[in-house]
Amino acid sequence: MKTNQEELETLIELIALHTELYKDNISNIHPYDIAMSLLKLRELNSDEYVKVIKKIPHDLFAEVLSELPDYVQEETADLLSVKKLADIASKMDTDDAATLIQNISEENEEISQHILKTFNDEDKELIEQLIAYEEDEAGSYMQAELFSANITEHIGTAIKRLKYLKESGEVDNIWHVHLVNDKKKYIGSIGLEDLIIFEHELKFEDISLDKHRTFFVNHKTDIKDVVDMVTNYNLTSVPVVDNYGRLIGRITSDDIYDIIQETATEQIFNLAGVNDEAEQEENMFEIGKTRAIWLGLNLLTAIAASIVIGLFDTTIQSLVALAILMPIVASMGGNAGTQTLTVTVRQMALGDIEGADAKKTIIKEVLISLANGFIFATLIGIVSYFWFNIPMLGLVIAISMIINLVSAGFFGSIIPLVLQKAGVDPAIGSTVLLTTITDIVGFFSFLGLATLILL
Amino acid sequence: MKTNQEELETLIELIALHTELYKDNISNIHPYDIAMSLLKLRELNSDEYVKVIKKIPHDLFAEVLSELPDYVQEETADLLSVKKLADIASKMDTDDAATLIQNISEENEEISQHILKTFNDEDKELIEQLIAYEEDEAGSYMQAELFSANITEHIGTAIKRLKYLKESGEVDNIWHVHLVNDKKKYIGSIGLEDLIIFEHELKFEDISLDKHRTFFVNHKTDIKDVVDMVTNYNLTSVPVVDNYGRLIGRITSDDIYDIIQETATEQIFNLAGVNDEAEQEENMFEIGKTRAIWLGLNLLTAIAASIVIGLFDTTIQSLVALAILMPIVASMGGNAGTQTLTVTVRQMALGDIEGADAKKTIIKEVLISLANGFIFATLIGIVSYFWFNIPMLGLVIAISMIINLVSAGFFGSIIPLVLQKAGVDPAIGSTVLLTTITDIVGFFSFLGLATLILL
């Protein structure tokens, strides 16, 4: 087991070594690994961390900083000079620079404005546009760096231009040449694998493009639709156009990986009553606060369920077995409902359930719940009978189990479908809504039937 | 609103049109879209579906079938002749052919063996190897089709070879040339964007490769580690080598998209007590059966919680307010615990929590729970006091709320960490385990304290 001090020294040496190797241009180390070492160093000893980051060359730090989480980017406003930050941002891809400047503005709006002013007018305008996009719009994920060519250009000339652009470091990770006309309108793309085999003397317009499937998205398209397009059609990157059809950027596979992960995390968290953005904060107070909001909502619904129980206080008083058994009915309903709800929400997100399938989904879920309802009604009926030796008690709990499981299947599928139709994210709040229903139906049906049949 | 008959006719026309366009080589339609139309047609009228798929040319159907779900691939064993199936499989990429043959073997082992026999020895061996991989091994996701070159080859020769391979349809979606030595050992890769700018007279070994970061995985590597590598280092594809370091395939970005989605779905479903593979079945009985297993487990734990309540039956009899309030404590514990559990499981999956962070995570979660415990203890204490007008009842529920929320935070974080350490998927079963604890702790602390303080 290493002590903290040893780990600290190892990390500092490691980062220094990576930095040296990078300067000598013989590094196989990925900036992501340096970022992870820095993150650990920052936790162990923030003073050493600040010393170390000041020593890393700006072009390397530009790549490393892009890999670090938002809260680390935010605090750089306090750690580095405006001049340094501006130089680092200028060495980033446009999308990463926009993210950095946006993060810095959360900490200190003034500094972010100073950094923006150091850019030339064109880049400044571009970054401001990127920052202005809503976070669910395709534009907020695109980078402006790409390789495009006018359809009247010769292929050989374009390849020479690519060589120059690569050597000057202006473009990287190029998989396609994107073709535009004189008005910059996007026409179509050719993969480098196709480009490489054409004669250099040809012009792009001489090539028949119809064999090359043309996919692109508008900059305002919902990012989830972009993910659907990319994953359904197995694309490596997708060009982004503005409202006039002009090519303004591209979204690449690494962005898609991140968006799929983030969307899934958001869904998992929302179903559990957790906010994904708050959980990324370093500040425990922020995390606790947003969780408390959902717990507060749950408190209200739990009180509502208790009020239902309170309606039957005399029944419970005359037969305490009811108090002992009633959580079983509620718990089974909550669990069966969560199964249905989770499957429905996820299949909707993956596009497996579309509008026309709604009715089919509800019928399927109710039938499954009905079948399982009969199984568990029988089981709990027998258990209750032997436990308390009251035959009708077994019948009461069995009937209420069927009622609650069927309503769990029905509401578990209909809640997300209705929320989606109302334009609300079906993962948010649906669990609380569902368990409120299964609790109330569970307690009401069990205690109500008991009042009718047993007393 | 379209009638089913109209929709049916539209679909058949649409598929026929796509097929014609494809034959004329002027189609911009992606096989995915044809697959989705076929899926709808199959649901509306399976006879028409069978008629239509028999008319689609084999090379197009090879692409379409790869996009269709497993259960549709399985049934093709009954719908098409072995000869047709073999011809279709031979037109697929190796990974898709292996999947198809594997799916057919689930329905009819004999037919799948017949199909395999039609392949030449080399392809047969390859497909058998692919089928033999475990589903969490990198090898089961790779395709054998790639573009490789011996390091002694001239770049110009390699480009000519690529041209030939592309025209003969042997390779597609090529982003890199993968370099090997005489023993087929993998040396490194060059992106086409770099290849395109080198002089054709050079040999690959003349190019300095150290600037080109070399990433590859062993065929037995856990697919989740492959996803981590690809997403952390923003790769478009990753070469796969065997135990001797020989290049045997590659995993591309479209596979990674699918794996990320599937892994997230598996996690969401497991947390809700649902099995992701069973849910993909068409057969409702299979879905209901696997859900029933989890519900059965939940029934046992719910009975355990009821036994705890039963210990305090005389207490409840003397104060029925306890029966009314007790579900609130259990419900809040369950919810707070689910918040913690979900965040911990997901952050572990994303690699945000590693071994050394375990202690930090538990401390963080307990502190958050403690803070929220005090808030909700105060609220429910006041509510209970005014509801039943028993001052000490407010105190009892407040204390048990704090106890249950803190244990929710503790167990919600420690359960997945311990499961992971024991080599068990932390998403499976952890929710049932957790809610058992929060139910029992909730009921026991509340009713126990009530017995001590109120009676």
Interface residues (C-beta under 8 A of the other chain):
Chain A: N25 I26 N28 H30 Y32 I159 L162 K163 K166 E167 N173 I174 W175 G191 L192 E193 D194 L195 I196 I197 D210 K211 R213 T214 V230 T231 N232 Y233 N234 L235 T236 S253 D254 I256 Y257 D258 I260 Q261 A264 T265 Q267 I268 F269 L271 A272 G273 V274 E279 M284 I287 G288 R291 A292 W294 L295 G296 N298 L299 A302 I303 A305 S306 I309 G310 D313 I316 Q317 V320 A323 I324 L325 M326 P327 I328 A330 S331 M332 N335 A336 T338 Q339 L341 T342 V343 R346 Q347 L350 K364 L367 I368 A371 N372 I375 F376 L379 I380 V383 T435 D439 F443
Chain B: N25 I26 N28 H30 Y32 I159 L162 K163 K166 E167 N173 I174 W175 G191 L192 E193 D194 L195 I196 I197 D210 K211 R213 T214 V230 T231 N232 Y233 N234 L235 T236 S253 D254 I256 Y257 D258 I260 Q261 A264 T265 Q267 I268 F269 L271 A272 G273 V274 E279 M284 I287 G288 R291 A292 W294 L295 G296 N298 L299 A302 I303 A305 S306 I309 G310 D313 I316 Q317 V320 A321 A323 I324 L325 M326 P327 I328 A330 S331 M332 N335 A336 T338 Q339 L341 T342 V343 R346 Q347 L350 K364 L367 I368 A371 N372 I375 F376 L379 I380 V383 T435 D439 F443
